[in-house]
Amino acid sequence: MAKAVREHLIKMLAKGEFVSGQEMGNQLAISRSAISKHIKALIEMGLDIYSVTGKGYKLSQPINLLALDQIINAWPDNETVPEIEVHSLIDSTNSYLLRRLPNQVSQGQVCLAEFQSAGRGRRGRQWISPFGSQIYLSMYWQLSQGLSAAMGLSLVTALAVSEAIYVNTNIRVQLKWPNDIYLQGVKLAGILIDLEGQPLEPSHSVIGIGLNVNMPAQAAKQIDQKWTDIQSHSEQKIDRNSLCAQIIYQLVVKLERYQAEGLTTMIDEWNTQDCYLNKRVKLLTGERVTKGICRGVNNQGALLLEVDGQIKPIYGGEVSLRGDE
């Protein structure tokens, strides 16, 4: 009930015009005090709402909400559109698709949300998810060859997001193994892959993307690392619906290519965008720190780390890569 009420209030306020508490209460058949509580909850989610006596509630600026029809209108001509769901409020887009496994999802199915109450990053970290200003997107992809084919998924996803950003905004980003996207040396987006299945049997993957589009100042205070967003680097207003369409399209294209050819044909593409290629780095694995030189990635998606003149493949897991200049 609360979710439906808040979604309705968001739609009423989206244009950035005053809406009286009485009108809200009449439409939803609830009291003005209940409206006040729901407005407070929306503010806690990151919506900048203020009130003026005699006028009602108003967003500080209009919100261009994600809309399925606009995403489809921005889709490349003559290309098949996968199943796409757009939610206002959700716990986690990845978790939503995982709950639908194995029989309630289709290949390439997408879940988008304006807000995540329990957004997840790598290693159990919270992904800060302010309302209506970023992109929180998850896609289901069956791995017909089993979990052994999952090794390069995060790299393929990063390449797809990179291409989508360039096509949509003309902005070039950098990639950091295994699952981060950077812009001018600062984190712009993260990728989270959830897997279910067996190494050599058809298995399931849910690919999650959190992309900073236009970070609200209030939400930014909660982030404990350096970050940036796309809008800060563009003079043009970023259209999230158009950008979502391009990300989904590029994901499907790249994943189909990966399924047919593997990662081999994408290695050069990765190397041109690798922010640490041929630079000194340090690899953090728990309390252990290994220093070396990044030499790109191999055909399985492993990091090639040169240590004392020898190149060692690093196959992911609970690791973190940092610069060591």
CORHU-V992551 format. One record per residue. N is the residue number from 1. RES is the residue in one small letter. SS is DSSP state (h for helix, s for strand, l for the rest). Layout:
BEGIN
N;RES;SS
N;RES;SS
END
This chain:
BEGIN
1;m;l
2;a;h
3;k;h
4;a;h
5;v;h
6;r;h
7;e;h
8;h;h
9;l;h
10;i;h
11;k;h
12;m;h
13;l;h
14;a;l
15;k;l
16;g;l
17;e;l
18;f;l
19;v;s
20;s;l
21;g;h
22;q;h
23;e;h
24;m;h
25;g;h
26;n;h
27;q;h
28;l;h
29;a;l
30;i;l
31;s;l
32;r;h
33;s;h
34;a;h
35;i;h
36;s;h
37;k;h
38;h;h
39;i;h
40;k;h
41;a;h
42;l;h
43;i;h
44;e;h
45;m;l
46;g;l
47;l;l
48;d;l
49;i;s
50;y;s
51;s;s
52;v;s
53;t;l
54;g;l
55;k;l
56;g;s
57;y;s
58;k;s
59;l;s
60;s;l
61;q;l
62;p;l
63;i;l
64;n;l
65;l;l
66;l;l
67;a;l
68;l;h
69;d;h
70;q;h
71;i;h
72;i;h
73;n;h
74;a;l
75;w;l
76;p;l
77;d;l
78;n;l
79;e;l
80;t;l
81;v;l
82;p;l
83;e;l
84;i;s
85;e;s
86;v;s
87;h;s
88;s;s
89;l;s
90;i;s
91;d;l
92;s;l
93;t;h
94;n;h
95;s;h
96;y;h
97;l;h
98;l;h
99;r;h
100;r;l
101;l;l
102;p;l
103;n;l
104;q;l
105;v;l
106;s;l
107;q;l
108;g;l
109;q;l
110;v;s
111;c;s
112;l;s
113;a;s
114;e;s
115;f;s
116;q;s
117;s;l
118;a;l
119;g;l
120;r;s
121;g;l
122;r;h
123;r;h
124;g;h
125;r;l
126;q;s
127;w;l
128;i;l
129;s;l
130;p;l
131;f;l
132;g;l
133;s;l
134;q;l
135;i;s
136;y;s
137;l;s
138;s;s
139;m;s
140;y;s
141;w;s
142;q;s
143;l;s
144;s;l
145;q;l
146;g;l
147;l;h
148;s;h
149;a;h
150;a;h
151;m;l
152;g;l
153;l;h
154;s;h
155;l;h
156;v;h
157;t;h
158;a;h
159;l;h
160;a;h
161;v;h
162;s;h
163;e;h
164;a;h
165;i;h
166;y;h
167;v;h
168;n;h
169;t;h
170;n;l
171;i;l
172;r;l
173;v;l
174;q;s
175;l;s
176;k;s
177;w;l
178;p;l
179;n;l
180;d;s
181;i;s
182;y;s
183;l;s
184;q;l
185;g;l
186;v;s
187;k;s
188;l;s
189;a;s
190;g;s
191;i;s
192;l;s
193;i;s
194;d;s
195;l;s
196;e;s
197;g;l
198;q;l
199;p;l
200;l;l
201;e;l
202;p;l
203;s;s
204;h;s
205;s;s
206;v;s
207;i;s
208;g;s
209;i;s
210;g;s
211;l;s
212;n;l
213;v;l
214;n;l
215;m;l
216;p;l
217;a;h
218;q;h
219;a;h
220;a;h
221;k;l
222;q;l
223;i;l
224;d;l
225;q;l
226;k;l
227;w;s
228;t;l
229;d;l
230;i;l
231;q;h
232;s;h
233;h;h
234;s;l
235;e;l
236;q;l
237;k;l
238;i;l
239;d;l
240;r;h
241;n;h
242;s;h
243;l;h
244;c;h
245;a;h
246;q;h
247;i;h
248;i;h
249;y;h
250;q;h
251;l;h
252;v;h
253;v;h
254;k;h
255;l;h
256;e;h
257;r;h
258;y;h
259;q;h
260;a;h
261;e;h
262;g;l
263;l;l
264;t;h
265;t;h
266;m;h
267;i;h
268;d;h
269;e;h
270;w;h
271;n;h
272;t;h
273;q;h
274;d;s
275;c;l
276;y;l
277;l;l
278;n;l
279;k;l
280;r;s
281;v;s
282;k;s
283;l;s
284;l;s
285;t;s
286;g;l
287;e;l
288;r;s
289;v;s
290;t;s
291;k;s
292;g;s
293;i;s
294;c;s
295;r;s
296;g;s
297;v;s
298;n;l
299;n;l
300;q;l
301;g;l
302;a;l
303;l;s
304;l;s
305;l;s
306;e;s
307;v;s
308;d;l
309;g;l
310;q;s
311;i;s
312;k;s
313;p;s
314;i;s
315;y;l
316;g;l
317;g;l
318;e;l
319;v;s
320;s;s
321;l;s
322;r;s
323;g;s
324;d;l
325;e;l
END
